[in-house]
Amino acid sequence: MADIRLPPALGCLLALVAGVFTTLSTAPFSLWWLGPVAAGLIFLGLPALTPRQAALRGLCYGIGLFGSGASWVYVSIHDYGYTGVPLALLLTALFVIGLALFFAATLWGYRRLCGPRFAALTFAGAWVLGEWLRTWLFTGFPWLLLGSAQIDSPLAPWAPVGGVYLLSLITALTGSLGVELVRRRWWTAAPLAALWLVPLALPTQWTTPQGEPARVALLQGNLPQLMKWRPEGQRRAIDTYLALTRGLDDVDLVIWPEAALPMFEDQAAPLLERAHAGLPEGTELVTGILQRDADGLYYNSVVGRGDVAGAYRKSHLVPFGEYLPLENLLRGAIAFFDLPAPAMTPGPEGQAPMRVGSLAIGNAICYEIIYADLVAEQAREAGVLLTVSNDTWFGASIGPLQHLQMARLRALENGRPVIRATSNGVTALIDAQGRVTARAPQFETVVLEGEVMATQGLTPFTRTGSWPAWLLAALLVLPGLRRRSAGRAGDRA
């Protein structure tokens, strides 16, 4: 069968649709099978395009993906950033287009550097290298990675082996090999079958239970974000969390979410001591809170009271949320750039787990849970993972549900249970298989109680991180690279 050639307008339309399909493959829609379909739609006719045409297709895909899947950024900018509708729409559009440029660059490079040989393999490798680039460039934004949706698919057992990037690679390969199969290139049937059948033979559990289950209580205050840092908001936060804590019984650990009390730890110290003193003997308290040191530096942290050793300071900060890039230029330009709290300082890398009694807890504050390798680093020395978050910024959008899905994938990748305590949802307990075992309703003031079983042992992914998947992606690209002479005579940008 001859190479497929699509009219440019139709190719761009299919790319937009593929972007929306990728969003639909993730939470809350969870139509995971649309992930390979989306990759196949992008690959369809791609080897026949010039680099510029491929870049345009990548741009259209990114606009479809982030325009549908990251639309929650408008809520953050407009509802909580004191920004009018026209400017909020403009900033959201710039955000979407900026992220879409990653896909434009990926597909441009794919067509510029790779020829038609092994096209299905080089496409999948280039896709994951593009995701790798998006993970770290300009502080990174590994949201809506292609593999994230596969937590509930038959491919999920690959997660403890190679993490989210291996899932992305297999998903992209399924799409490109599927297109080749439709073109009657029958050799693709064997690798396609292997990708989907091998998980049946993989272990269902790479780690083992450790000790006795810990009974935990997660407090969800559901406080209005816009008044949180005002004096009345501070009083309401104090009253809410002290009231929720009072009367708790038969639990080992009480957890408050990120920045539960809108003040610094030194200001909140008497309140935290009072809250812990009111708990039964043997019950400890852990909370997210802001810290400041003698040098005038500020940190987004997790601290504890009682039999709690150590603390955690967030190391991967959110631009425009916890610090302002180009601060001297942007601060004061519009209300959105005026942070409600002082700019944070990143904590050090390689922080040791917190210890609550004999329980070792690895931390990831809010946005950090989407960084697979950062979480794997915490999981190596911990039996449980804790993520405290303030998802109020998402409003009633799909953002918190996507955030929960990525936390589930971190649990499966590392074979560690994840405790997720949030300000207004989704507060949940996740077991070492990535399954939600308890969940609080969103937008309610509530206490979620349940048991968490720590685990020991390391999955292959926890040991190595993502580099084997990135290396495999690069190796898939190598055979398809053009020779220099062929590149001169071939497609032009």
C-alpha positions as CSV (number, residue, x, y, z in Angstrom):
1,M,0.0,0.0,0.0
2,A,1.3,3.4,-0.9
3,D,2.3,6.0,1.7
4,I,-0.7,7.9,3.0
5,R,-0.9,11.6,2.0
6,L,-3.5,13.8,3.6
7,P,-4.4,17.3,2.5
8,P,-2.7,19.8,4.9
9,A,-6.0,21.2,6.2
10,L,-7.3,17.7,7.0
11,G,-4.0,16.7,8.7
12,C,-4.2,19.8,11.0
13,L,-7.9,19.1,11.8
14,L,-7.0,15.5,12.7
15,A,-4.2,16.8,14.9
16,L,-6.6,19.1,16.8
17,V,-9.0,16.1,17.2
18,A,-6.0,14.0,18.4
19,G,-5.2,16.6,21.0
20,V,-8.8,16.4,22.4
21,F,-8.7,12.6,22.2
22,T,-5.6,12.7,24.4
23,T,-7.4,14.8,27.0
24,L,-10.3,12.4,26.9
25,S,-7.9,9.5,27.5
26,T,-7.1,11.0,30.9
27,A,-9.2,11.7,34.0
28,P,-12.0,12.3,34.6
29,F,-13.0,10.8,31.2
30,S,-10.5,7.9,31.4
31,L,-11.0,6.7,27.9
32,W,-7.5,5.3,27.9
33,W,-7.8,3.6,24.5
34,L,-8.0,7.0,22.8
35,G,-4.3,7.6,23.7
36,P,-3.0,5.1,21.0
37,V,-5.7,6.4,18.6
38,A,-4.4,10.0,19.1
39,A,-0.8,8.9,18.4
40,G,-2.0,7.1,15.3
41,L,-3.8,10.1,14.0
42,I,-0.6,12.2,14.4
43,F,1.5,9.6,12.7
44,L,-1.0,9.2,9.8
45,G,0.7,10.6,6.7
46,L,3.5,12.3,8.8
47,P,6.4,10.7,6.9
48,A,5.2,12.4,3.8
49,L,5.3,15.9,5.3
50,T,8.0,18.5,5.1
51,P,9.5,19.6,8.4
52,R,7.5,22.8,8.3
53,Q,4.2,20.9,7.6
54,A,5.1,18.5,10.5
55,A,5.7,21.4,12.8
56,L,2.3,22.9,12.0
57,R,0.7,19.5,12.7
58,G,2.5,19.3,16.1
59,L,1.3,22.9,16.9
60,C,-2.3,22.0,16.1
61,Y,-2.0,18.8,18.3
62,G,-0.6,20.8,21.2
63,I,-3.4,23.5,20.9
64,G,-6.0,20.7,20.9
65,L,-4.4,19.0,23.9
66,F,-3.7,21.9,26.2
67,G,-6.6,23.9,25.0
68,S,-8.9,21.1,26.2
69,G,-6.8,19.4,28.9
70,A,-5.2,22.4,30.6
71,S,-8.1,24.8,30.3
72,W,-8.0,25.0,34.1
73,V,-5.2,27.5,33.9
74,Y,-7.9,30.1,32.9
75,V,-9.6,29.5,36.3
76,S,-6.3,30.1,38.1
77,I,-5.7,33.3,36.2
78,H,-9.2,34.8,36.1
79,D,-10.9,33.5,39.3
80,Y,-7.8,33.7,41.6
81,G,-5.4,36.0,39.7
82,Y,-7.6,39.1,39.8
83,T,-7.5,39.3,36.0
84,G,-10.3,40.4,33.7
85,V,-11.8,38.1,31.1
86,P,-10.0,39.5,28.0
87,L,-6.5,39.4,29.6
88,A,-7.2,36.0,31.2
89,L,-8.1,34.6,27.8
90,L,-5.0,36.1,26.2
91,L,-2.7,34.7,28.9
92,T,-4.3,31.3,28.7
93,A,-3.9,31.4,24.9
94,L,-0.2,32.3,25.3
95,F,0.2,29.5,27.8
96,V,-1.5,26.9,25.5
97,I,0.5,28.0,22.4
98,G,3.8,28.1,24.3
99,L,3.3,24.5,25.4
100,A,2.1,23.5,21.9
101,L,5.5,24.7,20.5
102,F,7.1,21.7,22.2
103,F,5.1,19.4,19.9
104,A,5.8,21.6,16.9
105,A,9.6,21.4,17.7
106,T,9.4,17.6,18.2
107,L,7.7,16.9,14.9
108,W,9.8,19.4,13.0
109,G,13.0,17.7,14.4
110,Y,11.5,14.2,13.6
111,R,11.0,15.1,9.9
112,R,14.2,17.1,9.6
113,L,16.4,14.4,11.0
114,C,14.6,11.1,10.3
115,G,13.9,9.5,7.0
116,P,11.2,7.0,6.0
117,R,13.1,4.0,7.3
118,F,11.7,2.6,10.6
119,A,9.3,5.5,10.6
120,A,6.9,4.0,13.2
121,L,9.7,3.3,15.6
122,T,11.5,6.7,15.2
123,F,8.1,8.5,15.6
124,A,7.6,6.8,19.0
125,G,11.2,7.5,20.1
126,A,10.9,11.2,19.0
127,W,7.6,11.6,20.9
128,V,9.2,10.5,24.2
129,L,12.3,12.6,23.7
130,G,9.9,15.5,23.2
131,E,8.2,14.7,26.5
132,W,11.6,14.5,28.2
133,L,12.4,18.0,26.9
134,R,9.0,19.3,28.2
135,T,9.8,17.8,31.6
136,W,12.8,20.0,32.3
137,L,13.1,22.9,29.9
138,F,11.9,26.2,31.5
139,T,11.4,24.4,34.8
140,G,9.3,21.7,33.1
141,F,5.6,20.9,32.7
142,P,5.1,17.1,32.5
143,W,1.4,17.5,32.6
144,L,-0.8,15.4,30.2
145,L,2.1,13.0,29.2
146,L,0.7,10.4,26.8
147,G,1.4,7.6,29.2
148,S,-0.4,9.1,32.2
149,A,-3.8,7.8,31.0
150,Q,-2.7,4.2,31.0
151,I,-3.0,3.7,34.8
152,D,-6.2,1.8,34.2
153,S,-5.3,0.1,31.0
154,P,-3.8,-3.4,30.3
155,L,-0.5,-1.5,29.9
156,A,-0.4,-0.5,33.5
157,P,1.9,-3.3,34.7
158,W,4.7,-1.6,32.6
159,A,4.7,1.3,35.0
160,P,6.8,-0.3,37.8
161,V,9.2,-1.4,35.1
162,G,9.9,1.9,33.3
163,G,7.5,4.5,34.6
164,V,5.3,7.0,32.7
165,Y,7.8,7.6,29.9
166,L,7.9,3.9,29.0
167,L,4.0,4.0,29.0
168,S,4.2,6.9,26.6
169,L,6.6,5.1,24.4
170,I,4.4,2.0,24.2
171,T,1.3,4.1,23.7
172,A,2.9,6.0,20.8
173,L,4.3,2.8,19.4
174,T,0.8,1.2,19.5
175,G,-0.5,4.2,17.5
176,S,2.2,4.2,14.8
177,L,2.4,0.4,14.5
178,G,-1.4,0.3,14.3
179,V,-1.3,2.7,11.3
180,E,1.3,0.5,9.6
181,L,-0.8,-2.6,10.3
182,V,-3.7,-0.9,8.6
183,R,-1.4,-0.3,5.6
184,R,-1.0,-4.1,5.5
185,R,2.5,-4.2,6.9
186,W,1.9,-7.4,8.6
187,W,5.3,-7.5,10.4
188,T,3.9,-5.0,12.9
189,A,1.4,-7.5,14.3
190,A,4.1,-9.3,16.4
191,P,5.5,-6.3,18.2
192,L,2.0,-4.9,18.8
193,A,0.9,-8.2,20.3
194,A,4.1,-8.3,22.5
195,L,3.6,-4.8,23.9
196,W,0.1,-5.7,25.1
197,L,0.6,-9.3,26.1
198,V,3.9,-9.1,28.0
199,P,2.1,-7.2,30.9
200,L,0.2,-10.4,31.6
201,A,3.4,-12.1,32.6
202,L,4.8,-9.2,34.7
203,P,4.6,-9.3,38.5
204,T,1.5,-7.8,39.9
205,Q,3.4,-6.6,43.0
206,W,7.0,-5.7,43.2
207,T,7.1,-4.6,46.9
208,T,5.9,-6.2,50.1
209,P,4.0,-5.0,53.1
210,Q,6.1,-3.6,56.0
211,G,4.9,-3.7,59.6
212,E,1.4,-3.0,60.7
213,P,-1.1,-0.6,58.9
214,A,-1.1,3.0,60.1
215,R,-4.4,4.6,60.7
216,V,-4.5,8.1,59.3
217,A,-6.9,11.1,59.3
218,L,-6.7,13.6,56.4
219,L,-8.3,17.0,57.1
220,Q,-9.9,18.9,54.2
221,G,-10.7,22.4,55.3
222,N,-12.4,23.7,52.1
223,L,-11.6,27.3,52.8
224,P,-12.1,30.1,50.2
225,Q,-8.8,30.8,48.4
226,L,-9.5,34.5,47.8
227,M,-9.9,35.3,51.5
228,K,-7.3,32.8,52.8
229,W,-4.5,35.4,53.4
230,R,-6.7,38.0,54.9
231,P,-7.0,38.3,58.7
232,E,-10.6,36.9,58.6
233,G,-9.3,34.0,56.4
234,Q,-6.5,33.2,58.9
235,R,-9.0,33.2,61.8
236,R,-11.3,30.9,59.8
237,A,-8.5,28.5,58.9
238,I,-7.4,28.3,62.6
239,D,-11.0,27.6,63.8
240,T,-11.6,25.1,61.0
241,Y,-8.5,22.9,61.4
242,L,-8.5,23.0,65.2
243,A,-12.2,22.0,65.2
244,L,-11.6,19.2,62.8
245,T,-8.7,17.9,64.8
246,R,-10.5,18.1,68.1
247,G,-12.2,14.8,68.9
248,L,-10.2,12.6,66.5
249,D,-9.6,9.2,68.1
250,D,-8.1,5.8,67.2
251,V,-5.7,7.3,64.6
252,D,-1.9,7.2,64.5
253,L,-1.4,10.2,62.3
254,V,-3.4,13.4,61.5
255,I,-2.5,15.3,58.3
256,W,-3.3,18.8,57.3
257,P,-2.9,19.9,53.7
258,E,-0.5,22.3,52.0
259,A,-0.3,25.7,53.8
260,A,-3.3,24.7,55.9
261,L,-2.8,27.7,58.2
262,P,-2.0,30.8,56.1
263,M,0.9,31.9,58.3
264,F,4.5,31.0,58.9
265,E,5.5,28.1,61.1
266,D,7.0,30.4,63.8
267,Q,3.6,32.2,64.0
268,A,1.6,29.0,64.0
269,A,3.8,27.1,66.5
270,P,1.5,27.7,69.6
271,L,-1.6,26.6,67.5
272,L,0.2,23.5,66.3
273,E,1.2,22.6,69.8
274,R,-2.3,23.1,71.0
275,A,-3.7,20.9,68.2
276,H,-1.3,18.1,69.0
277,A,-1.8,18.4,72.7
278,G,-5.5,17.8,72.1
279,L,-4.9,14.5,70.3
280,P,-4.7,11.1,72.1
281,E,-1.3,10.0,73.3
282,G,0.6,8.3,70.4
283,T,-1.2,10.3,67.7
284,E,1.1,12.6,65.7
285,L,0.4,15.7,63.6
286,V,1.9,16.6,60.2
287,T,1.0,19.7,58.2
288,G,1.9,21.7,55.2
289,I,3.0,25.2,56.2
290,L,5.3,28.1,55.1
291,Q,8.6,28.6,56.8
292,R,11.0,31.5,57.0
293,D,14.6,31.4,58.2
294,A,17.0,33.9,59.8
295,D,18.4,34.9,56.3
296,G,15.0,36.0,55.1
297,L,14.3,33.0,52.9
298,Y,10.9,31.4,52.6
299,Y,10.0,27.8,52.0
300,N,6.9,25.7,51.3
301,S,7.3,22.9,53.8
302,V,5.9,19.9,55.6
303,V,6.5,19.8,59.3
304,G,5.3,17.7,62.2
305,R,4.5,17.7,65.9
306,G,4.9,14.9,68.4
307,D,7.1,11.9,67.5
308,V,8.1,13.3,64.1
309,A,11.7,13.6,63.0
310,G,12.7,15.9,60.1
311,A,10.9,18.2,57.8
312,Y,10.6,18.6,54.1
313,R,11.0,21.8,52.0
314,K,9.6,21.8,48.5
315,S,12.4,21.7,45.9
316,H,10.5,22.2,42.6
317,L,8.6,25.4,42.7
318,V,5.7,26.6,40.5
319,P,6.5,29.6,38.4
320,F,4.0,32.5,38.8
321,G,2.6,30.6,41.8
322,E,5.5,30.3,44.3
323,Y,8.0,32.6,42.6
324,L,7.9,35.1,39.8
325,P,10.3,34.8,36.8
326,L,11.8,38.1,35.8
327,E,10.4,39.6,39.0
328,N,11.9,43.0,38.6
329,L,10.2,43.3,35.2
330,L,6.8,41.7,35.8
331,R,5.9,42.5,39.5
332,G,3.2,45.1,39.5
333,A,2.5,45.0,35.8
334,I,-0.8,43.3,36.4
335,A,-2.5,41.8,39.5
336,F,-1.8,38.3,38.4
337,F,1.9,38.8,38.9
338,D,1.5,39.9,42.5
339,L,1.9,36.8,44.5
340,P,-0.3,36.5,47.7
341,A,2.7,35.2,49.7
342,P,6.4,36.0,49.6
343,A,8.4,34.3,46.8
344,M,9.6,30.9,47.9
345,T,13.1,29.4,47.9
346,P,13.6,25.9,46.6
347,G,14.6,23.3,49.2
348,P,17.7,21.1,48.7
349,E,17.7,18.0,46.6
350,G,18.1,14.6,48.1
351,Q,16.2,15.4,51.3
352,A,15.8,12.4,53.7
353,P,12.3,11.1,54.5
354,M,10.4,12.4,57.5
355,R,9.9,9.8,60.2
356,V,6.7,9.5,62.2
357,G,7.6,6.9,64.8
358,S,8.9,4.0,62.7
359,L,7.2,5.1,59.5
360,A,9.4,6.7,56.9
361,I,7.5,9.2,54.7
362,G,8.7,10.5,51.4
363,N,7.2,13.9,50.4
364,A,6.1,15.7,47.3
365,I,4.2,19.0,47.7
366,C,1.4,19.7,45.3
367,Y,2.9,20.1,41.8
368,E,6.0,17.9,42.6
369,I,3.9,14.8,42.4
370,I,3.8,15.1,38.6
371,Y,7.6,14.7,38.4
372,A,8.2,10.9,38.3
373,D,11.9,11.0,39.0
374,L,11.6,13.4,41.9
375,V,9.0,11.1,43.5
376,A,11.1,8.0,42.8
377,E,14.0,9.6,44.7
378,Q,11.8,10.1,47.7
379,A,10.4,6.6,47.5
380,R,13.8,4.8,47.7
381,E,14.2,5.5,51.4
382,A,10.5,5.7,52.3
383,G,7.7,3.2,53.0
384,V,4.9,5.7,52.3
385,L,4.6,8.7,50.0
386,L,2.8,11.9,51.2
387,T,1.6,14.6,48.9
388,V,-0.1,17.7,50.5
389,S,-1.7,20.0,48.0
390,N,-3.8,23.2,47.6
391,D,-5.9,22.4,44.5
392,T,-8.3,25.3,45.2
393,W,-6.5,27.1,42.3
394,F,-8.1,24.6,39.9
395,G,-11.7,25.6,40.9
396,A,-14.3,23.1,39.7
397,S,-12.3,22.2,36.6
398,I,-10.9,18.8,35.6
399,G,-7.4,19.8,37.0
400,P,-7.8,18.1,40.4
401,L,-8.9,14.8,38.8
402,Q,-5.9,14.8,36.5
403,H,-3.7,15.6,39.5
404,L,-5.1,12.6,41.4
405,Q,-4.5,10.4,38.4
406,M,-0.9,11.3,38.3
407,A,-0.6,10.6,42.0
408,R,-2.0,7.2,41.4
409,L,0.6,6.5,38.7
410,R,3.4,7.5,41.1
411,A,2.1,4.9,43.6
412,L,2.1,2.2,40.9
413,E,5.5,3.2,39.6
414,N,7.1,2.9,43.0
415,G,5.0,0.2,44.7
416,R,4.3,2.7,47.5
417,P,1.0,3.8,48.9
418,V,0.3,7.5,48.5
419,I,-1.5,9.7,51.1
420,R,-3.0,12.7,49.3
421,A,-4.2,15.5,51.6
422,T,-5.7,18.6,49.8
423,S,-7.4,21.8,50.8
424,N,-10.7,21.1,48.9
425,G,-10.2,17.9,47.0
426,V,-9.4,15.4,45.8
427,T,-8.3,14.1,49.2
428,A,-7.6,10.3,48.9
429,L,-5.7,7.3,50.0
430,I,-4.0,5.3,47.3
431,D,-2.6,1.8,47.7
432,A,0.7,0.5,46.3
433,Q,-1.1,-0.7,43.1
434,G,-2.3,2.8,42.3
435,R,-5.9,2.0,43.4
436,V,-7.9,4.6,45.4
437,T,-9.0,2.9,48.7
438,A,-10.7,5.9,50.3
439,R,-11.7,9.3,48.9
440,A,-13.3,12.4,50.3
441,P,-15.9,14.4,48.3
442,Q,-14.7,17.6,46.7
443,F,-15.6,21.1,48.0
444,E,-16.7,19.9,51.5
445,T,-15.2,20.4,54.9
446,V,-14.5,16.8,55.9
447,V,-12.2,14.3,57.6
448,L,-11.1,11.3,55.7
449,E,-10.0,8.3,57.8
450,G,-8.4,5.1,56.6
451,E,-5.5,2.7,56.8
452,V,-2.2,2.9,55.0
453,M,0.2,-0.1,54.7
454,A,3.8,0.8,54.2
455,T,5.8,-1.3,51.8
456,Q,9.5,-2.3,51.4
457,G,11.5,-3.3,48.4
458,L,12.1,-1.3,45.2
459,T,10.5,-1.6,41.8
460,P,12.8,-1.5,38.7
461,F,11.6,2.1,38.1
462,T,12.3,3.2,41.6
463,R,15.9,1.9,41.3
464,T,16.7,3.5,38.0
465,G,14.3,6.3,37.4
466,S,13.3,7.3,33.8
467,W,16.7,7.2,32.1
468,P,16.3,3.7,30.7
469,A,13.0,4.7,29.0
470,W,14.7,7.9,27.6
471,L,17.6,5.8,26.4
472,L,15.3,3.4,24.7
473,A,13.6,6.3,23.0
474,A,16.9,7.6,21.7
475,L,17.9,4.1,20.4
476,L,14.6,3.9,18.5
477,V,15.4,7.2,16.8
478,L,19.0,6.3,15.8
479,P,18.3,3.8,13.0
480,G,16.0,6.2,11.2
481,L,18.4,9.2,11.2
482,R,19.1,10.5,7.7
483,R,22.6,10.4,6.3
484,R,24.0,13.9,5.8
485,S,24.0,13.6,2.0
486,A,20.4,12.3,2.0
487,G,19.4,15.1,4.3
488,R,20.7,17.7,1.8
489,A,18.8,16.1,-1.0
490,G,15.7,15.3,1.0
491,D,13.0,17.4,2.7
492,R,13.7,21.1,3.2
493,A,12.4,23.1,6.1
